[in-house]
Amino acid sequence: MTLAAFKALHQRRQAEHLARHGHRLAERAEDSFELTLYAVEGFYAEIWRSRGEEAILFIHVFQKPAGLGDYLHLVQLPANL
């Protein structure tokens, strides 16, 4: 699925697509929000939720690696690398 096709989906369908085809990469908190980052078919998607809530507020999608900056400190490489 292309980024444009994904963006054209209803948010519920976007979440279903991420659950089936996305690769969960990281989670982080920002202010009162919990974010989950997915890689999916050539782009990235962040699911934003209010802290402690299950309902999705919105899904932010991007392709440029610069959007990964807030997640880099969460990456842990194996000690033998």
N, C-alpha and C positions, 0 to 999 in steps of 0.2 A: 504494500500500500504506500502510496506517495504521501508526502507531508500535506499537500493540498487536499487529497482525498480524506485523510485523517481529520483535518481541520473542518471539513464539510460535514462530518458526522455529528450527531447529537452527543452531548457529553456522556450520556449513559452508554452509548455505543463505543465511544472512545475508551471508556474505562473497561468495557468488556474486551475490546481489542487488546489493550495493554495486558489484561489478565491472561489472555490466551497466547499472545505472540510477543509480548515484551519481556525483557530481561531486567529484573529488579537489580539496580546497581548500588543504591545507597539511600539512606534516610537522614534527614537533618531537621533541626528546628530553627525557625526564624520568627522572632517576636512571639506571637501567640498562635503560630501556625506550625503544622507538621507537614513536611514535604517528603515525597518518595520519588526518586529518580528512576526512570526506565530508559533503556535503549531499545529501539524498535525500528527495524527496516530502514536504516539510514538516517534516523533522526532521534532526538531525545524528547522525553516528556516528563514533566513534573506534575504530580498530583498534589494539590494544595488542600489541606483540611484544617479546620480549627482544632487546636490542641484538645485531645480527648474525645473528639467527635468522629463519627464514621462517615458522615455525609461529605461528599466532595464539593468544595467551593468552586474550583475551576481547575482546568488542566492547561498548563503552559507548555508549548512545544517550541523546539529550536533545533537548528542543525549545527551551528558554529560551536567549535570547542570552547570558545570563550565563556559560554554559558555553564561550563563544568567547573569553573574556578572555585565556587563555594563548596564544592565536594572534594577537592583535591586533598585536603587535610584528613579526610576520612579513609583514604586509600591506605591499606597496609600491605606491603609487599612481604613475601616470605623472607626469612632471615638469610637464606642461602643465595639470594640474588645480589 
